[in-house]
Amino acid sequence: MKKATVFGAGSFGTAIAQVLTANFDEVVLWGRDAALVEVLNRTHQNANYLPGLELNPKIRGSTDLEASAHGAELIVVATPSQATRDLLGKTQNLFPRHVPVVSVAKGIENGTLSTMTEVLEQCLPEEYHPHIAVLSGPSFAKEMVRRLPTVVTIASRFESTALAAQAMFKSDVFRTYTSTDVVGVQVGGALKNVIAIAAGMSDGLGLGHNSRAAIITRGLAEITRIAVRMGGNPLTLSGLAGLGDLVLTCTGELSRNRTVGFELGRGRTIEEILKEMKQVAEGVKTAKSARDLALKVGVELPICEQVYKIAWEGGSPKAAVAELMGRTAKSELV
């Protein structure tokens, strides 16, 4: 009996569990919230994050870390990026050996400025490192649970691991491509959330389609610039984990990060917005990581910098527009 385990019972972790039912006999969905897990097992729904959407009966909720990990042929780490290190501290000796360990969080850790695969490598014994991978791409959780066609990238420094994970995730409604560019895939997945906040602010301010298109395009330039400086392949950012995810998150009504930006553009404070949200908007925390990372590696990220000022320093969206539009004229390809 084939078993996969997903650590993190939020909306995306639940969606990944639904995807995995195509290839596994049992999918354990670990969560901290005992009440959520009890309702999930009784109703086959994640009432907190995906109410009204039916889950495959193969999915079983659990709050037991050791039992969840035992015997799994695939481990998926789906906790928010800033909580991943804490989870790994509790589970590092529980994960089975020689099975893919796939991160699906899209963020960069504050303080350390580590990507999620770096966090995994820092926390897990060296024997696990060849089996670490990351999944990213344009993928809203609700649409995945509803079995709408979705296409993503799975990246690992070891091609054999990417191929093994690819086979475990692929189904008739979930197509997976492989990559060895873990840097490009993760930088694209993380920073697109920051740019989506900027796009949402533009929409909240009523600045129109021209402005949104400019933010997406110049945002992609920023993401590519820093990914390449960190060793990523620029072609990765024209693919699913770059442009694909960026367009989805900047334009889709289901985007939490775009929603945060939209409300900021309407004049609400970040504290008010986050207080009302059940789910994590990774872009808020990643705005700080992106700004700190840009300073560390010496790359200019003007849009990300403005999002940081608004989300972390109480800056004004209107002032951000004025500052961005007033920047010194230069060649587009610089």
N, C-alpha and C positions, 0 to 999 in steps of 0.2 A: 504494500500500500504506500503510494508516493505521497510525501508530506512536504509542504512548504510553510514557512512561518514569516509573518509580517509583524514587525515591531512598530507599533504606532497605529492607533485606531481612529485617527482623524479622517477627514474626507478622502485624502489621497491614498492613505494606507488602506482604507476600506476598498477604494476603487481598484488598487493593485491586487488586493485579495480576490476581488471579483474576476479580474483578468486571469489570475493564476488557476482558477477552477477549471479552465479549459485543459490544463495539462497535469493537474494533481488531484489525487483522490480526496485529500484533506488539506485545507488551508487554515492554519491557526492565525487568528488576528489578536495579537496581544495589546492590551490597553491598561492604563493605570486605574481607570474609573470602573469600579466593580458594578455600579448601577448600569452604566452603558453596556458593559459586557453581558449582564444578565438579560437586559431587554433585547440585545442583539441575538442571543441564543434562543430566546423565546419567540421573537417575532420575525427573525431574519431581516431586520432593518437596523441601520445605524440612526436611531431616532435623533441624536444630538446634531449630527452633521449632514446626513443625507436622508431626511425624513421623507417617507412615502415611496422610496425606491427599494424594490425587492432585491435581496441578496441571495445568491446561490446557497442552497442548504449545505454544500460542502464546507462552507465557512463556519468555523467555530471560534467564538471569543474566549479569551482566557486572561487572567491576571497573574498567572504563575509563570515567572520568567524561565525557570529551569525546565518545566514540563513543556512549555511552548517551544523551546529550542531543541529539545531532545528528539533525535531521529530525523530532523529536517534535512531535505536534500537541497534546499535553497533557503537562504536567509535574506530578508529584505528589511532594511533599516529605513523606516518612514516617519521617525520623529522629527519635529522641527529642527532646523540646523543648529540652533543655539542650545538644544537639549540633547543632541546626539552624544556628546562626550559623556554626559552624565549616565545615559543609558548604557554605553559601552563599558563604563566603569563597573556596572553591575552584572554585565553579561559576558565579559571577555573570556571567561573560562567555561562558559556554557555552550558557546557555538560549536556545532560539529566541525571537525577538520575536513579540509579538502572539498568543501562545497562552495558555490558562489555566494559571496556576501555583497549584496547590491544596495547602494544608497540611492534613495529617490528624493531626498531633500534638496531644495534649490536655494542655497545660501552659502555665505562665507562667514566663518566663525568670528565674532567680535573678539578683539584682544589679540588672539594668535594670528588672525588673518589666514587661517588654514581653510582649504577646500574640504569638502566632506570626505573624499578619499584620503586626504592627508590626515584628517582626524581619525579615520579608521586605522590607518597605518601607525599612527602614534599610540593608539589605544590597544590594538590587537597584537598578539605575539607575531613574530616575523613569519612563522609558517603559514599564516593566513594571507599575507600580502599578495602572493600571486593569484589569489582568488577574489580580490576586491574589484568591484565594478561600480559604475554609476549609470542610472537611467535618466534621460531627460528628453524634452521635446514638447510639442504643442499638445497638451493633454488636460482637459478639464475633467475633474473627478466625476461629476454628474453624468457626463456623456459616456465615460468609460463604463460606469455601472449600468447604463442603459444599453450597452453593447453597440454604441455607434462607432463607425470606423475611426481608428486612431493609429498614428504612425509616430514612432519614437526612435531614439538612438541609445544604444547600450555601449558604453566605452569602458575599456580596461587597458592598462599598460601591457597586459598579456592577452594576445589575440585569442588564445584557446579559451580563456575565461569569458571573454565577450561572446564567443561562439556558443559556449555552453549555456550562458544565460539567455542568449537570443532564442535558442530552442525551447527554453523553459517558459518564456513569456509569449512567444508567437502563437497566434490563433487566427481564425478566419476574420476576426474584427480588430485584431491588434497586431500590426506589422512592426517588426523590429529590424533596424539596421545596426551594424557594428562599426566601431571606431576604436583606435588606440590613442586618440587625442583626449585624454582625460582632462587636461587643462582647458582646452577650448570648449569642450562640452559643459564643464562645470561653471566656467566664467560666463558663458552664454546663458545658462540656466539661472544663475544667481543675479546677474546685473540687469537682465531683462525685467525683473520685478521692480527695480529702481526706476528704469525708464518708463514702465507702465504707470507708476505713480505720477510722473511728469505728464504723461499723455492724459491721464485722468484729470489732473489739474487744469490742463488746457481745455478739456471738454467742460469741466465745471465752471471755468471762467467764460465759456461761450466763445472761444477763439476760432472755432470752425475747423473744417477738414484740412485746410492748408497747414495750419499749425500742427495738427496731430501728425500729418505725414512728415513734416520737417522733424518733429521729435523722434519719430520712429527711425527715420533715415540717419539723422545725426547721432541718435542713440546707438544705432548699430555700429557707426564709426567709432564711438567711444568704447563699446564692448570689444570690438575687434582690436583696437589699439592696445588695450591693456592685456588682452588674451595673448597677443603676439609677443608683447614684452615679457610675459610670464612663460613663454615657450610654446604657446598654442599655435595651431595651424589656422591661418586666416580663412581657408576654405571651409573649415568647420562652422564658422560664424555665418556663412551663406546657406547653411543647411538647417535641419530640423531643430537642433539645439540652439541655434542662433536666430536667424531671421524667422523661421517658422514659429518658434515659441514667443519671440518678441511681438510679432504681428497679432497672434492670438491674445496675448496678455494685455496688449495696449488697446485692443478694440472690442474684446468679448465682454458681454454683459455679466458673465459669470466670474470675471477676474476680480479677486479680492484686492489686489494691489491697485488696479485701475479705480476701484470703488473708493479706496482710501484717498487717492489723488483727487477724484471728482468731488468728494466732500470737502477736502482742503480748498479746492478751487471755489467752492460755494461759501467759504468763509468760516468753516468750522475748525476747531482746534484738533490736533492730533490726539490729545487725551480723550476728548469727547468721542471721536470716531472709534478708537481702539477699545474703549470701554463697552461699546455696543456690539463689537464683533465677537462671535463665538470662535472663529477660526483665526489662525495666525496669518498675517500678511507679511511674508518674509522680507519684502522690499524695504520695510521701515528699518529693521535691524541691519539689512545688507547695505543700506545707504551709508551707514557709518563705516562698515567694513570697506566698501568701495572707496570712500573718501580717504581712509587711512592707507589703503593699499596703493592708491594713486600717488599719495605723498611718498610712500616707501619706495616705489619703483620709478618715480619721476615721470608720470604720465598725466596729461591734462584730461579731465573728465568734467567739462563745464556743466552739463545737464545733471549728472550725478551729484556734483558739488552743490547745485542749487536745491536739489531734493534733500540733501543732508541738512542744509541750512534751515529749510522749512520744517523738516520732521524733527530735528534735534536741537535747533537753536531758536525756534519760533519765528523764522523769517516769513516774509510775505510773498505769496504766489505772484502778485502783480509786480512786485519789485524784482522777482526772479526773471520774469518775462523781459522787463526793461534792461536788466543786466545782460541777459543772453543776447538780446537783439542789438545791444550797444557794444558788443565785443569788437575788437579790431578786425578789419576785413582781411581775409587770407584766401589762399587757394583751397579748393574743396578737398584735395587729396593730400594735404599736409597732415 
